[in-house]
Each structure stands twice: as structure tokens, then as C-alpha cells.
Amino acid sequence: MINKLTIVGIGLIGDSLARALRRVGYVNEIVGFGRNLNNLKLAVDLGVVDHAEVNLAAATKDADMIVIAVPVGAMTEIFSQLAGRITRETVVTDVGSVKTSVVTMAREALGAAEFARFVPGHPIAGTEESGVAASREDLFQSHQIILSPEPETDPGAVETVRAMWEAAGATVRMIEAPQHDIILAASSHLPHVLAYALVDLYVFVGDALRFLEHGRAHVLDGAAHEFAQGLLVDVGELVDVEAGLAGLDLAQPGQERFVPVKAVHDIERQAALAG
């Protein structure tokens, strides 16, 4: 049971967690922290959070659970602001899609005792939509949550985070941070990078909407849908750039296997044309 939950970053994942925990009566008070006043007001109006703060110290005061749900690139600042504010009664976790870099950020910003209360996490859930309005209380039902505690992580903190996610309907798995990043680079980040690279190729070739109209039923429907809706999204905002590059590295051996096949095909085609 959580007395005060602070969601740092108003959006799909954090607010879906808030909804899920409220539904099952697992939390007494929910506070949202963010910088966008419209998003904060909407979160309050929708009943996702009880009240909102633009000051992190005020938002996290007396919180026994802090969930960092901002983009990975913004986490360094959050950890720096949390330094000196994490007590023995506080547990901190995150929802970032990469873990090694987040662990490094936390370790560098927090003292040893505070770092021990941080449990790196990654919910494998989401939708093509974003924002508090898209949040759902059933988002994590039957989905996996990966926790990546470090050797010095307090076991009690790990169990507290595990219990929270299980209350939200998720299944919790333990995977070390480096292994997590390798697996997700290949299974999640790489497909995103390839999806947006393909859409970019359509744009480069020209008449992109025609390609998407005829091809979206077969490949990369998510990227096609977002492009067709006119959403110009920086890939770096969707996936961690470092993880995406790692995924490309993992794909390199497969790409090299295809190169000789293409070369043989080109030679055979040229011979056929010459004959």
C-alpha cells in the first residue's frame, strides 16, 4: 500500500499507473509534477492526480513512492533535484526504456544511501497515443515490467516496487541492466528506428502517401499511421538514441549476410539482360 505517490512527468505511462493503482485502492494520495500547466490541470480535472505541483521538492515531500516518468534525456536533472531528498522511507523508480544509462545518471547524482532506494524499471506497455488523456487504468494488465536492481539496491525497495506493479496488474521480471538494454535494443528500439527510416525513404523517393496507402497493411503500420496523420516526430524523442544505435549494431551481421545475396542477384540479372 502506498500512502503518497508522486508521478514525475505527466503522460501516458505515469498516469496510467496512477489510474491503475487508484482503481484497486492501492494508493491514498497521488501528486503529479510537471512543467506544462495545461497538462497538469487536465490530470487534475480527469481525476488522475489529486493535485499537481510545478516544484519538485513540494511534489515529493513526504512521498513514499516516486515514479520518474519523464524522457530519459531529462532524468539527469530530476535525479540531481532529488539528491538529498530521498529518505529511508522513500522508494524511487523510473519507467525509462533504457537502463544502463539511467543507472549511471542515478549513481552519479545520488549518495550511496539514496541510490540504494532507487529501483530501475521499464514497463513493456504503451499505445500509439500519448499524454494524460490517453492514459488507461488497464494499460499494464498482463504486460511485463522489467526491474533491473543493482547489487547495492535495497531488497526491500525492490519488493515495494514489485508489489506496486503487480497491484497495477503487471507481471514483474528481473533482468540486469546491460542484458535488458541488449534485448530491448534488438526487440524494440531497432524496429522503431527501421520504421521511421522506411517512412523517411518513402518521403525521399516521393509520393510517400501512395506508398503508405498501399503498403501500410503489410509493413510497419504504426509508423505509416503516424506519418499519414501528419505527425512529424523526431526519432530521438521516441527511442533512446544510444539504444537505437546498439540495435543497428546488432542488425549489422544480418545486413552483411544479405549483401552477397544481392550481389549475386545483380550479376545474374545483368547476365540475363546481356544474353
N, C-alpha and C positions, 0 to 999 in steps of 0.2 A: 504494500500500500504506500502511495506517495502522498505526502502532505501538501508540498508546494512544488509544482513542476514549472520550470521556466523553459520556454521554447525560444531559442536564439535564432531568429530568422523566420519570418512569416512566409509560408509557402506550402506546396503540396505535401511533402513528406512530414515535416514537423507538425503541421496542423492536422494531417490525417492521424498521426499518433495521438495528438491531443483528443481528437474526436473518439478514437477507439477506446482510450483509457477512460474518458468521461462516460461512455456508453455502459461500460461494465462496472462503473463506480470505483475505479482503482485510484482516483486522484481527488483530493479535496479542492485544490486551487490551481488554476493554470494562468500563468502570466506570459504574454508574448512580448518579445523585444524585436525592434526593427527600426529602420530609418525612414521608411515610407509611411507617412501619416495616413494616407488613404487605405493602404493595406492593413495597417493596424486597426483603423476604425472598422473596416469590413470584418476583420477577425472577431472584434468585439460584437458587432451587430449580428453576426452569424452564430454567436454563442460558442465559437471555437475556443476563445480565451475569456477569462473573467475580466481581465483588464490588461492594458498594454503600456509599455514604457519605451522611451527613446534613450534612457540612461541605463547602461548595462549593470552598473552597481545597484541601482534601485530594483531592476528586474530580477536580479539573482539573490538579493538579500534574503537570508533565511530559507533559501531553496534547498530541498534535499535531493532534487534531481535537476540537472541542467542538460538539455539536449541541444547540441550545436548543429543547426540545420542551415547554415549559410554555405555558399560555394566554397570549395576547397581553397581557392585563392584568397579568400577573406578570413581564413581561420587563424592565420598568424596574429592578426590584430585582435581577434577575440581572445585567444589564449593569453596574449600579453595583458589585456584588460582584466582577465580573470585571475592573473597571478596575485597571490596574497589574499584572495577572497574565498579560496576553497578550503573548507574546514573538514574535520574528521567525519562530520555528519553529511557532507555533500558528496554526491556522485556525479561525475561528468561523463557524457558520452557524445558521440557525433554520428552523422549519417553520411559521411563522405564516401565517394566511390573509389578512392584510393586510400591505402592505409599507411604505407611506409613513410610517405612524406608528411602525413598528418601526425604520426607518432613523433617524427623528428621535430615538427613545429611545437608540439606539446612539451616534449622533453626539454627543448631549449628555452621555452618561455616560463615553465613552471618549476617550482622547487621540487625536491625529491618526494616529500610527503604529499604534495599536491598532485604530482604526476601519478603517484600510486593510486589516486582516486579517479583517474581517467581510464575509461574503458573504450577503446576504439571499436566502432561498429559500422556496419553497412547493410541497410535493408535492401534486399533484392526485390524491389517492387516499384511501381510507378505507372504512369499513364502518359499518353501523348500530350496531355494538358498540364498546365502548371498554375501555381498561385493558390491562395487560400480558398477561392471559390470552387476550385476543382477538388479540394480535399474530401476524403471519404472515410467513414468510420470502419469500413471493411477492407481497406486497401491492403492490409497485411495478412488477411486471412489466408492460411495455407501457403504463405510465402516464407522464404528463408531469410533469416537475419544472421549475418556473419559477425561474430565478435573476434577481435584479434588482440587479446591481452598480452602485455609484455611480461617478462619474468618478474618484474617488480610490482606489477599491478596487484592491488589488494583483492584477494579472492572474494571477500565479502562484497566489494563493489561490483565484481563480475556477476555474482549471483543476483544482486539487486537489478542490474541491467537485464540479465536474462529473464528474471521474473516479470519485469515491465513489458518486454516484447512478447512474452508468452501470454500475458494478460491481454495484449492487443491482438492475439490470435495467430502469432507467427511461430515458426519453428526455428530454434536457435542452433547454430553450428559454430564450432571453434576452429578457426584456421589462422595460422601465423601470418603476420602482415606481408612478408615477402611472397609467400605462396599465394595469398589472396590476390595480390597485385598481378602476378603472372596469370592466374586463372581468369581474372576479370579482364585483363588486357586482351586475352585471346577470345573470350566468350562475349564480351560486352563492348568494350571500348573500340576494338578493331572493327566490328560490324558498323558501329556508328560512324567511324572515320570513313570507311568504304562507302557507306550510304551517301554521305554528303559529297564525297569525291565523285560518285557516279552522277549525282544531280548537277554538280559543277561541270562535269563532262557534257551533260545534256545542254547546259547553257552555252558552253564553248562551241559545241557543234552547231547550235542554232535550233530554233523552233522547239524549245525544250518542252513546252506544254504538250506538243504532239507525241513526243517520246513518253512522257508521263501518262498521257491518256491511254496509250496502247500497252504500256509496259508495267504499269503500277500493280496490276493484278498478279504479276509473276515475280517481281523482284522489289525489295526494299520499299514496301508500301508506306511505311512510316515517313521516310524521307520524302517520297513523292507527295504524300498528303500535305506535309508541311510546306513544301515548295508551292504546290498548287494553291494553297491558302494564302500565298504571298508572304510567308514568314521568312525573312532573311535573317538567319541565325548564325552567329559566329560559332564554329565548331568548338572553340576553346571554352565556350560557356556551357556546352553540353557534356563534354568529356574532358577529363584531365589530360592536358597536352602530353605530359610525360608518359602517362599510361597508354595513350594512343600511339605514341612512338614505339613504346615497348611492344605493343600489339603488332605494329608494322614489322618490327624486327622478328617477331615470332613467325610472321607470314612469309618472310624472305625465302626460306628453304622451299616452300611450296611454289613461290613465284619462279624460282630458279629451275624447278622441275618442268614448269610449263614452257620456258624459253626454248629448249631444244625441240620440243614438240612443234612449236610454232615455226621454228626454223625449217624443220623437215617438211612441214606442210607448205611453206613458201617455196621451197625448192621443187617439190612435186608439182605445185601449181604452175610455176614458171616453165618446167619441162613440158607440161601438158599444153600450155599455150604455144610453146615453140614448135611442138610436134604437130 
